[in-house]
Every structure is written in C-alpha cells, then in structure tokens.
Amino acid sequence: MGEIRCNTCGINSYKERKINYLYSHQGKYLLVPKTPVESCIDCGMIYYDAAVLKEIERRFFVIHQQNEMPDSYIQIPTKSYR
C-alpha cells in the first residue's frame, strides 16, 4: 500500500495477512479461507484489494448458479438474540 494512509489512525505501514472472509448476498453465503488483506500495523484496520473482492463475488455467483462446486460445505448453528 506504500504511501496510502490508514483511514482510521493515519499511519502508512501495513502488513500482509490472510483471513477468513464471509461473503453474503440475499441470505446466501460463501466462506473464503485464506483471503489476502493488508492490515494496518498500528490499529489493525483491514483493507481489501478490489481485484480480490471481485474474484470472491464472481466465485459466489458461479457456485450458487451451480456452475462450479465449492471445496466443501459447513454447517453454522444459529440462535436468535432475545
């Protein structure tokens, strides 16, 4: 990211990390492990590359249109907040 400053703390130092990213659209989900991000070394704010997000979105729609299979399926428990 070089000379771009963090929107939260103003520092311009980042480190590359990989995180689990959960994409959702109209009640459907895609969990993307090992998603590359840039993380501010001062406050931890996470920044995504636009090309990465576009690829995640593309894969989401291809999988949900059943033109490609996901690597695996997981179950997520739910509990309403009362």
N, C-alpha and C positions, 0 to 999 in steps of 0.2 A: 504494500500500500504506500510505502515511501513517504511522500510529503503530505498525504491526506491526514487531517487531524480528526481525532475521535469526536463525535458529536456530543458525547456525554462529558468527558473530562478535559478534552483539548490536547492530549498528548499525541505524538505521531509515531509511536512504536507499537508494533503488532507482532504476534507470533501465530504461526500456522497450527491449527488443531483439527481434529476430526471429531464430530459429534453425531448423535442420533437426531435426525430431523424428521418431524412428523408433518406430513403434508395432508391437508384436509380440504375437501370440496363437496358441498351438498351432502354431508353425512357419510361420505366415504373417505377412507384414509389410506395412506401409504407411508410406512416407516422406512426411512432410508438411513441405514447404519453407515458410519464412516464418511459422513458428508464433510468435505473440506470447508473450513471457515478461517477467517482472520479474526483474532481475538486481541483486544487492547490489553497490553501488559499492565496497565495501571488499574483500570476499573472492570475489565473483563467483558466489556461490550462486544457483541459478536456481529461481524459483517460477512455477508454472503456475496459471492461473485454472481453477477447476473446470469452468466452462462450456466453456472451450476443450478440455479433455481429454474431456468428454462428447461434444462435437461430433466430435472425432477418432475416438473409439470408434464413434460412430454411422456415420460415413463408412466406417470399416474394414469393418463388418459389411454395409453396403449394397453396397459394392464386391465383397466376397468372396461375397456371395449373388447376384452378377451382376445386381443391380437398377440399378446405376449404373456407368458406365465411369470409370476413373481418367484423369487428364490425360495420363499417359504411363507407360511401363514402363521399368525399368532392369535391367541385369544386374549382379550383385555377385559378384566372384570369391571363392572360399573356399579356405582352406588349413588343414589340421589342425595343431594345436600338438603337437609331439612332444618 
